[in-house]
Amino acid sequence: MRQWGLAEHAAAMGLQLSPQALEQLGLLLQLLAKWNRVHNLTSLAESRWVSHHLLDSLSIVSILPDGRLIDVGSGGGFPGLPVAIAEPNREIVLLDSSHKKTAFLRQAVAELGLANVAVETARSESYRPEAAFDVVVSRAFSDLKSFLTLAGHLCREGGTLLAMKGAMPRGELDELPPGAVRQTVQLEVPMIDAQRHAVFLNPPAARIG
């Protein structure tokens, strides 16, 4: 990992990664490369995985509210797995409807030794956990209105939904009901020459159960 400068780039985002975390992130990329040859988990060129998967995922760690987190539409595990590695004391659920993707996620969780992570195979709108989450995160999952509609019930009352976006999604923001948007934050991600934003949304009333 040292040759990629990951520790230095993470530090530039205000994040200090332990030696164990750096080792786990390296192993994650090795596992992704192995599985991607067969299962096509990501279409992104391997040369961009450090920047567009690891650093992009880690860019939200310093602004995440505390509490239990669910990564909706986790796919290859981004942002959930890097967040779980950076924050080993945070309870995290990775949710995806694809069986091949959740098979990879379970294997990654086992090989990385992530005791703080669980994996669920389900569509977000039909997933009914025993308790709502403090933080609901999505990355390249859907537009903001659909995110609220499909995953809003997973967030406890007073919790936070956080959507990771590229350029400021002004059109999507305009489609949201009054009071839905809490704040937007521009993210600075090393090695990515493009805009990144985090959109914080207020949840509808929790409807778990």
C-alpha positions, -999 to 999 in steps of 0.1 A, spaced: 0 0 0 29 23 6 37 27 -30 2 41 -37 6 67 -10 -27 57 5 -18 67 40 -6 101 29 -37 107 7 -60 96 35 -42 120 59 -48 148 35 -85 141 41 -80 142 78 -80 105 83 -52 86 100 -51 49 89 -35 23 112 -10 -2 97 -37 -29 101 -62 -8 81 -37 -2 53 -30 -40 52 -67 -47 51 -73 -22 23 -46 -38 3 -61 -73 8 -95 -59 -2 -81 -48 -36 -65 -82 -41 -98 -100 -34 -116 -76 -57 -92 -83 -85 -95 -121 -80 -133 -121 -79 -137 -94 -106 -121 -116 -133 -150 -140 -129 -180 -120 -115 -175 -85 -130 -181 -67 -97 -168 -34 -110 -164 -20 -145 -138 5 -134 -103 0 -146 -81 -15 -119 -57 14 -122 -84 36 -107 -95 14 -78 -73 32 -52 -86 66 -61 -122 59 -72 -130 31 -48 -108 34 -17 -102 71 -14 -136 81 -26 -152 58 0 -129 71 28 -137 107 19 -169 105 40 -154 90 72 -146 123 88 -181 137 83 -202 106 92 -225 109 122 -220 84 149 -239 51 152 -250 20 133 -246 24 95 -261 6 65 -245 8 30 -275 5 6 -266 -10 -28 -231 -18 -16 -221 -36 -48 -184 -44 -44 -184 -30 -9 -180 7 -15 -182 28 6 -191 2 33 -159 -19 35 -134 9 35 -155 27 61 -156 -5 82 -118 -9 80 -112 27 90 -138 25 118 -136 -10 133 -158 0 163 -187 10 141 -214 -15 134 -221 -18 97 -245 -37 74 -237 -41 37 -270 -45 17 -273 -55 -19 -298 -75 -39 -273 -93 -60 -264 -127 -47 -230 -128 -65 -221 -94 -50 -231 -104 -15 -212 -137 -19 -181 -116 -25 -189 -93 4 -192 -122 28 -159 -136 16 -142 -102 20 -157 -98 55 -144 -132 65 -109 -128 50 -104 -93 63 -116 -103 98 -142 -76 100 -162 -85 131 -181 -52 129 -197 -60 95 -228 -81 85 -240 -87 49 -276 -89 38 -290 -99 4 -322 -80 -2 -337 -51 -21 -336 -20 1 -374 -14 -1 -382 -49 11 -354 -51 38 -369 -50 73 -342 -50 100 -351 -54 137 -341 -18 144 -336 13 122 -301 26 115 -285 59 126 -269 64 92 -280 52 58 -254 57 30 -256 52 -7 -230 56 -35 -242 54 -71 -274 38 -59 -301 60 -73 -313 96 -76 -320 114 -43 -358 111 -45 -356 74 -51 -331 70 -23 -355 85 2 -384 65 -12 -366 31 -13 -343 34 18 -359 61 40 -376 35 62 -342 21 72 -332 53 90 -343 60 125 -362 92 133 -335 119 138 -310 98 119 -292 107 87 -293 96 51 -261 104 32 -259 102 -6 -225 103 -23 -226 123 -55 -203 137 -82 -212 172 -93 -238 190 -72 -271 173 -82 -292 204 -84 -320 189 -105 -323 160 -80 -323 184 -51 -352 204 -66 -373 173 -67 -371 166 -30 -399 177 -6 -394 207 16 -372 200 46 -356 169 31 -322 183 27 -301 189 58 -269 201 41 -245 195 12 -208 191 16 -182 194 -11 -156 166 -7 -119 169 -17 -107 135 -29 -70 131 -37 -62 117 -72 -97 125 -85 -100 155 -108 -137 158 -105 -163 172 -82 -175 151 -53 -204 160 -29 -221 144 1 -258 152 4 -272 149 39 -310 141 40 -335 140 68 -354 107 70 -391 103 68 -406 89 100 -390 55 108 -412 27 97 -393 -5 107 -415 -34 117 
